[in-house]
Every structure is written in structure tokens, then in C-alpha cells.
Amino acid sequence: MNVVTKTITLGDGRSITIETGKLAKQADGAVMVRMGNTMLLATVCAAADAVPGTDFMPLSVDYKEKFASNGRFPGGFTRREGRASDYEILVSRLVDRALRPLFPDDFHAETFVNVTLYSADGVDMPDALAGLAASAALAVSDIPFNGPISEVRVARIDGKFVVNPTFAQLEDADMDIIVAATLDNIMMVEGEMKEVSEEDLLNAMKVAHEAIKEHCRVQLELSEAVGKLQKRAYCHEENDEELKQDVWAKTYDKVYKVATACDSNKHSRAENFAAVKQEYIDTLDPETLEQKQGLIDRYYHAVEKEAMRRSILDEGKRLDGRKTTEIRPIWSEVGYLPGPHGSAIFTRGETQSLTSVTLGTKNDEKIIDEALIQGKERFLLHYNFPPFSTGEARPSRGTGRREIGHGNLAFRALKPMIPEDYPYVVRVVSDILESNGSSSMATVCAGTLALMDAGVQIKKPVSGIAMGLISENKGKNYAVLSDILGDEDHLGDMDFKVTGTKDGITATQMDIKVDGLSYEILETALKQAKEGRMHILGKIQETLAAPRPDLKPHAPRIVVMFIPKEMIGAVIGPGGKIIQNMQAETGAIISIEEIGDQGRVEIAANNKDAIDSAIAKIKGIVAIPEVGETYKAKVKSIMPYGAFVEFMPGKEGLLHISELEWRRIETMEQSGLKEGDMVDVKLLDIDEKTGKFKLSKRALTPRPSKEEKGE
């Protein structure tokens, strides 16, 4: 067994080891990456050849966390890991987006990357190591790959940048981004932040890249040590140079004419491009067409890409005629849907989001039960992208990875603006009705409007914009594009989404598809993005400048009160009996949780009377009985020796037969009391040992004299 181990030493004394040759040796490449007690196994397998007709990179990346890694049982009836969680999907996407652009353009063999967390102690964060593990597995394989890459998390804590912080450290961060890069270039950035400047984000990316360079150098050493610097030979594309020249010669000028015609209608523009292709196809004989259809499609796509790029770089003309900094027309509306607690339509060009807001109680919280992360989430954002939004005639098959990823970006953008002590659970749902350009950024804008329409007192409105890039000669000639179209995203070199308030960035997501992107270009893109964000923010505030002062009439009302920690049990009662009775009697929803040395009580109802009634009952329970005070009590049961009465909510005591009247009563029947009667009682004493209450009715009446007794 030839085991090779390499070590990356971090500046803070920690280290990362990469081991290969011990585990999963039948995979094309396998490594175990370890940092502290966190261990991830990454494997990669690629088919020997491509499936005939495949003209794309069929890459699958799966990240999985074993519950056993942290000594836990999975939830559910089966008690085993099931479908990937949203968190695992998001980590998978982070790795996929960094790896995919670096496979050779003509490599089309099915490739599977699996990264599995096998050990963890909840100290170090494994998601920041997944990209390194995946790249290292490729490095020790013979699969063609233009890497290596690595990913690191950078957080700003107390004004200082920390690379790969621990879970505990991250809690104090005002910036949290994950950056992927090669030795020379940034490839991917994603993260959230608390209204930071463009300069701060750029500096964080530079810090990340310096750390990544060392990761890449160690991977190159590892690849050399196992003899995998030379990759496998392959031939996944057939080419016909004569046909390629013919397609370019007969279509380029016509395609360029369409690209520079500045047709703002997506569908008519697509029809014109398709007409040029069809015109060329009509010149071919059926036999040639049948044999060469795939090649024609590929060559024509390259013609479209080059024509669009040359139109922008040479003439400054975008497909729809806009200037590079110009934002498409925007219109928006709030309160469109009467049923939800808040709603908005946001339309930018041919991209449209219909977003709703629902306000709920503690019972509506999302329960998070991951291998390493447990807790509850009070702010939810769900993003839906139905096929009809792009005019596709196909069925919807549930929530896809793309929807989870785009929804998470909008979630990160808006969550910092929800007040920390906001009593409601908030759910935002964005349904994309049209899409040509960034629908996640439309979700951010529509979400801001819907939250304000619902009366959620967000700190500040948030807007978002997607930036693009067309570049050549390693960035020496480039154009940064604001508010990109779908085609500009597909045919361009960068997709850079930025969200924020008037005071700073709250979230970002960037994918770079070209080598040699300088920090100067990134700085230009960030500056241009800020100008675009401010323009969109102004349009949002023209529709609704600030949150509505009150909730909609049909929204639930929530009041929060705090009680002593030791009184929580008294309010809940044995088996939840008291709190259930209060909910049944008042119609309010009551929930209690322990926070520090207090109990946080949340009372929700659709009318004020129900809330007031519940508050009164709770106050009665948590009030401390005082000796000497008089209370109005309700007879709960009659016993031969007296009556048990409830003199405060949840507090019962014995009214002994001897304490009913000054005269002697032989039986309870003589007293005339029955269950349900109300009677005034005085609290005479509280037994220090048992806590039992001594009550008296007769103490509230004058003691008769001997004459009155007839003595």
C-alpha cells in the first residue's frame, strides 16, 4: 500500500492533511482531507468514454454529511440518511461551480465527484474543505482537469479577516464568504455580509486567494508524488474543419446583423437567429444534414457567441440595444394578492417575480436537524422557477438544485434586514412568472416590497443586480454589463450578482468562466453594480418608500411577554393541561421557550380580546400569592372535609369546612356550596415545606359576639 500524505500549514497553527492511497483505491482518484477531527473523503470517477452525441460536460457533484460523523442518529422513521438536505445541495453547488469551468471544453465523459463527511466535532466547518477535497481527488486521478483549485471561507471578525474560522468564531462575523480559485484566478465567490463596502469585499477575496495559492501548490506536489501530472488521452469530439469554415462563412455576417439590430424582444430575436441557422440548413442535402447535425449545432452556437461578443466589444451594442450600464425598464406593484399578509410584483424587462409574505407564530418555525447544525429558523424564503417562465413546454418536477441555490442567495440578501427581536415567523415565496436575466435578483427586489407591504419593519430596503462581462486577451479588452440578459449570461465570461442596501452589500454570488480576470475588472464591476443597485432601489421606493405602519387586518397579532424561568412549568401545567385549556378558552395560540433566566411567552390571535384574555390568565398564573390578600375563587370540587378552590389561575387550595363560617358546620351539604360557585377567600398562610395554601372564607366576615351566638 503506497500511502502519500501532504500537509498544508495554516497561519494560526492549525494544519490540513491530504492523504491518498489508503481508501477507495478503485476510484479514479480518492483522498481523505483532515483538519482537526474533521475528515472528508472525496472520490472522483469518470467514464472511459463519452456517450455518443454528448456536447456538454456531464458532471455530477454530491456532498453528503454522515450523522455518525458527529455521533448522532438521523431523524425520521428509518433512522438513516435520506435525500440530500438543502444545506448539502448548497455545498454541492459551491464545489460544482468551481470545478465545472476547468474541465477541458472537449471533455464529455460522465464524471462523478462525491465528497462525504465521515468525522467532525462541530469545531471546524467542513463546507470550506469540500472544494479542496474534490480538487485533490482530481489531482491524484488521470482525469483531465485544468486545476487544481481550492475553496476557503473568509470571515471578518472584529475588523480582521480570518481564513476558515470555526463555528464559534463565525458567530461574531460581519462578513462570511466562500471563495474558490486556481493558483492564478478567482473562480467563484458566494456569501453574506452586514452592509459592507465594495472595497471590503474585494480585500476579503484577496485574502482568500493568498490562502488558496498554498493549497494549490500542495496539490501539485501531491499529483507529482503519485505520478498523475500526465492525464489520460481522450477524443470526445469529432470535427469537420471544412464544415466549420462553411458555417462561419455563410452565417456569421447574418448573425452579426441580428446581434447588432438591437431587438429588445427576446422571442423575435431568437426567431431571427434561428432563421439564419435554418437558412443554412436548407442549403444542405438530407444525408449531410443527418450526419452532421450535431456539428452544425455546435459550430453555429460558436458563431452566435462570437457575434454577440464582437457586437459589444467593437460597437458597444448589446442584444437589446442598451448601453453597458443601462438597466431595463422596471415596474412594480404591492398589495396585488388579497389573501397573503403581503405581496408584490416586480418586473424588470422580461423578468418578473410575484412574491408573497406570510406571517406566522413560533409553531411555524423551520426545524433544522443536520449532522452538525441543529436549531430553528424564523425567516424562510422559497424560490420557484416554473418552466412556463421561459416559455418551455415541460412539466415541473419539484424543487431543483438551481431553485435551492437561487433562493438561498435571496434569503441571505434579505435576512439581515429582519429585526432581531421580530416576534413573527416570516415566509417569503417568490414565483418567477417570466425570466430573461437574473430572477434571483428580481426575488430580492420583490421580497423587499412584499415585506414592506406586509408591515414587516425591515431595517432598510434591499435591491439586487446581476452583472456580466465580455472580455478578450486575458482581460485587456473588456466590457462590464449591468442587468444582464439570459443570453449575455450564457455567452459571457462572468455572472456576478450583488445585493445590498443604500449603505452596503448584504450578499453576493459570482461565477467566473474565463482566465485572467484582474482585480481591476472586479473593482469596476463592483462599482458599476453599486450604481445599478442604487437605481433599482430608487424604483422600489417609488412604489413603496417604507414599511406600512401596521399589519394587514387578517394577519395574526402577536404579543411577547417574559415571565420568571421558574414559572414556565406553572403556565404549561402537568402534561400541558393548563396552557391547552387557556388556548381553548381564549382562542389564542400560546408558546413558551426558555431564554437565559427568563421564559419568553408568545401569544398570537386574530383579535385583541383573545390576546388580552390570554395575557390576563398568564399574569394570574405567574403572580405570586400573598398572605393576607383576598381572592375570588372558583369551587373545583367538594369533599367531606371542605372544598378545593382555584383562587388564582393554576393555583388551588383547600377551603376547610372549619373555615367556611364562624358557626359550626357538620357537613358540606349544610354549607350550600357546589362545584362552579364563586366565593371570596382570604389567604391565611403558605406552608413552607409543602407549599400548600391555607384559605378562609369566614375570615372575611366579622366574628360574631357571644350575644350574637346566643351564649
LOPAZA-896449 format. One record per residue (C-alpha): z, x, y. Coordinates in steps of 0.001 Angstrom, whole numbers, plus 500000, padded with zeros to 6 digits. Each point is the difference from the previous one (the first is absolute). Layout:
<recs>
ZXY...
</recs>
This chain:
<recs>
500000500000500000498805501576503242502239498555502721499235500950503609502421499269502842499522500456503732502606499469502718499659498793503584502940501050502148500865497657502848501510501164503263503302498198499466500863501737496741498544497365497697497104500765497678497244498209498086498891501239496577496674499181498350499895500457496239496981499679497713499293500697496326503073498298498543499288496236500211496988497695499539497710502827498880497204497690498816499368498816503557497404501946501995502815501058502297503757499390500006502903501310502068503681499254500390501104500264503634503727500370500630502086499936503160503744499906499372500474497356497314496773498203500908497257500577497423496479498579499978497433500426497246496397499887501235497037499833497632496281499787500593497199499114497583496287499737500757497270498689497726497572502545498640497113498285501724499292497229502465499135496447499027496227499621500545499203498411503345503315500937501625499441501187503583503611500185501215503222501804499094501837497818497418503467501353500721503223498247498960503390501194501255503211498493498649503525500905501084502846498669497869503781500299500213502036499767496803503301498171500494501539502407497499499298502788502497503001498778501955502045498744497041499155496331500576498712497066497962496969498119501300500564496402501031498385496929498451500237498526496541498124502784498199502079502804501565496982502298500158497677501230502727497220497536500779497180499784502534500062502455502866502263499069502905498698499914503562501778503297500625498309501688497023496632498659501136500564501387503500500823503450498609496938499819497735497851499263503051501459502958501898498935502344497199496628498319499442499022500196503674500748503725500095498175500877496767496923497764500072498050501670502863500348503437498357498170499310496749496384501187500143497633497287501260497946500208496812502954499892497560500147496516498458502023500374496780502893497569499601503151501848501045503562498864499501503006501479501790503469498920498874503195501082501754503282498906498398503544500445501257502127501018497009503184501230501680501698499344503336503450499880501515499227498071503170500266503089502215496432501306500361497120497595500623497388500153497225497148498333501892499568503130502150499472502075496836497446497721498306496969501433501840501036503569499196500472499097496333496592498286499749498200502896501666501796502564497833498870498121496878496413500242501263500538503669500799500868500808496366497056497944498670496270500729499893499193496826501960497893500770503107502115499514503111499710501476503485503727500426500433502786500696499581501911497626502244503616499085500455502012497307501717503278500305501859502222497634501910500976500969503524502892498236501729501412500589503460503786500022499864502046500661503133496870501316501705499121502486497235497232499751497399501178500106496369497552500489497118500685497913496877503377498614501148502431498419497567500612496264499795503207500440502011498334502077502715497182497498500432502419497272501056500485501783503345496302500690500663497950498521502854496739501190498413498966499876496332496480501073499041498307501321496872497191502486500570497426501216497482497899503107500614498038502818498442500545503624500917497710499469502999499901496303500911502127496888500470498744497295497614502368497062500333502930498841502134502136496887499627503363499036501374502252498113502361501876501003503106502138498615502783497653500023502983499155503703500020497384501691502169496567501153498864501095503600500578503027499578497708497814498601497215497565502884500332502834502546499878501395498376496846496582500315498354499891503716500864503450500551498474498865498201496834496821502071499732501878503292500186502182498924497050496969498781498049498176503325500353502691501698497902499731497249497345496241500564499800500306503784499681502439499614497090497610497580498270497164502510500288502261502606498366500823497493497251496312499252499423499220503700499715502928500566497633498721497395497529496367501041500410498734496796501599498425501300503197496634499407498333499345496267499548497839498183497454496249499661500401498651496478500377496883498071500949500753496412500982497090499359502316496307500201499368497897500659503058496387499581500972499284502152503010496522498524500457501374496445500019502803501044502372497501501432502480497864496889499675502942497654500719501026502026503046496450500312501339499187496306499693503326498435501034501924502292502368498213499116503249500238496274499227503672500265499086500706502020503148498328497270502027502332497406498461503027502253500569499154500473503682499059496345500577503674499257500738500098496678498148503560498720500284499548497526497114501133501562496750497922497727497779496718500275501883500449503772500212500561500156496224496914497847499451497894502358502127501203503040498056499326498172496727496505499033501207499080503656500542501144500836496483498150497035498526496831500945501855500120503411498365500768498550496562496988497684500304497732503068500149501122501153496554498574498950496665502393498048497723500295502817497454501017502584502626502442497544501541501650499291496653500413503707499283501043501118503483502006497067501430503317501889499928498508503048501711498331497865502660503312498279500767501759503352500359497318501603502152499669496963502223503769499899500522499807503624501171497241499032502435502154497202501470502975502335500326498036502724501764498225497557502334503260498402501085501649503366500555497042501408501964499887496861502147503605500608501042499871503794500360496579500257501685499799496809502044503571498774500196498925496666498489502243498238497492498609497419497593501168497074502133499148501621503325503511500878501162501058503184501683502147502329497913503183498893501830499155496305500229502047497296498232498267496891498687500671496631501691503455498603499204501289496449499999503285498704498660502012496808499772503595499150499084501573496905498503496793499080498173501802498880496822502684497293500504501745500470496646501144503650500049502760501154502346497465502121501884496252500674499782497155501836501692496288500687499761498802503438501057496265500691500098498447503320500941496228499998499640499262498878496444503533500594498726502460497107499967503563499499498797501805496672499701503678500900499798503093497879499428503722500690500334502726498357497918503686500343500822502524499827497185503603500609499066501728502710497993498972498145496842496386500936500815500575503767500056497741502131497815501939501810497277498876503615499524500698501448496552498149503272499542500998502929497831501477501806503021500141497380502723502081496828499885500769497599502799498701497025501929497268499573502591500257497453502824496550500583501500496951499291497825496302500320500797497276498891497632496301500650500571497215498098498249496315500943499984497957497229498352496374500782499056498596497376502387501223502104502927497009502288499424497685497265498719500332501027496361499417497407497297502696500985497521503409498706498961503369501280501215501936501700497202503442500466501494501364502656502306498226503338499709501129503527500821498047499943503248501807496859501157503392501513499182499119503184501877498640498276503110502895497561500041502465502893499813498405501637503052500390496799502037503553499596498661500916503486501213498415499316503383501983496825500702503323500508498225501552502333502629499591497241502586502202497488498131503544500087501487502449501724497645502468497089500073497379497235499746501580497309497775496757498644498512497982501239497071496447500235501375496776499689498009496648500738501632496836499039498096496600501188501218496902498392498521496816501822500946497297497403500662497310502408501230499710503754499588497765502615501557502310502774501082503712500479499617501682496824498767503370501760499666499972500647503752499058496362500594503026499123497853502273502046502256498688498236503104500095496522498447503441500745498577501328500900503444498691496740501456501271497872497101503478501557500206500171499320503733498702496462499436502812499449497485502576501016502590500925503219498181501395502194502760498037503128499108500835503055502086496421500578501170496481498825499099498022502279497654496246500525499852497821502053497680496569501613499973497776501741497457498229503168501111496970501635498408498190503309500196496449501272499677499839503798499888497746502882498974500103503795499924503671499952499003500976497937502997498060501916502644498020496859500799501904496745499646500614496507501309503302498113499707499469496259499624502458497308501095500331496741498044497661500969497179497732497654498102499999499817496225496771502032499845501434502626502340502992500343497696497802500205496892497444502435501461502336501975502254502327502964499552503395498528500877501969496780499926503016500361502283502203496961500607502714500153502650502486497286500993502607499968502724501630498491503048499473500952503617502591502743499457498826501676496811498589499988496465501686497946497268497685500658497036496858501892499052497589500446497120497229502567499978497367500954497443497704502933500717496793500419498028498656503225501496500986503678500057500834501839503189501645497261502024501832501842502766503238499017501685497967499753503202497994497140498478503181498345498733501518500259503468496878498421501501500137497196497432503680499315500700499438499906503761497023497671499628501990497840497572502783499618502554497541498749502620498641497503497490503479498864498957500969499358503613496841497939500557500684497876496912503665499659500959498930498596503353497815497401498249502906499006497750502303499496502965497399497915501814500402497502497153503800500235499777501878502467502177503404499818498292501807498226497144500618496303500507503585499402501161500851497739497062498984499287496427497689497147499024501822496662499529499471500064496225501186503597499555503399500492498363502900500824502295502267502818498955503456500876501277501776503173498896503775500324500036502352502657498673503188499421498031502685502361498652498883501751496819502985498658498067498953496405500802496577500224498320501391498808496679501762497065501652496760498788501598498050500364496748502716498490497816500402500241496218496543500013498445498493499322503428501531496523500067501145499974503629496802501362501539497890497674497852502047497000501109499638501030503649496226500243499611499859496602498327502170498358502655498347501563503059496393500486498870500115503605501257499076503108498005502893502480500006499804503589498770502611502758500139499786503753499563502482502804500410499183502438502802502578502731500500503408498422500540498543496601500928498308497077498374496676498986501585499493496231499728496536498604500661499723496246500575496539498405500134498939496397500533497361497964501784502501498253502292502957501028502120502455497483498529499666501496496520500610503502501332503005498900502104501503498193497033499610503053497756501483502293502650503026497717500367500591499998496244499722503773499750502286500535502958502474497692498328499905502084496832500381503357501692502693498781502366503446501294499003502581497269499297502962500259502366503540498973499064501224497248502286496514498641500770498965496410499316496823499252498034498055496903499047499818500107496222498001498138497382501675498837496781498101501634497120502130498898497029503217498096499230502558501451497613503392498510498919501807502579502126497815499793503128496482500229501372497648502980500292498370499926503416497283502099501684501308500774503475497287502576500880496561500520498442500609501751496690503778499973500441502141497653497956503728499586499679502558497760498319501542497237502052503099499509497829501351496493499499503200501067501748498031500936503140498252496646500437502755498075501748503638500446500956500959497173497679500132500709496266496808499059498130500293499688496241496274499806499099496729500829501736498973496367499669502742499159502511498417502385502556496791497995500200497858503181500074496713500093498127497165502495499607497808500312503105502732498980502452500410502072503156503510501027500900501603502261502622502033502880498542501977502918501337499827503450498429503623500948499342499592503285498166497646502340498102501407501625496887499581503771500416499572500627496278497789497119498900498347499047503291500815496334499343500376497663502957503060497814500569498958496832501816501960497088501428499113496594501334503536498910500818500553503045502264497626498357502480502267496932500361503503499873501527502810500296497527501794496611499878503635499820501039502745498827497635499982496624501708496226499698499432500560500895496369502609497231499805502820502377499109
</recs>
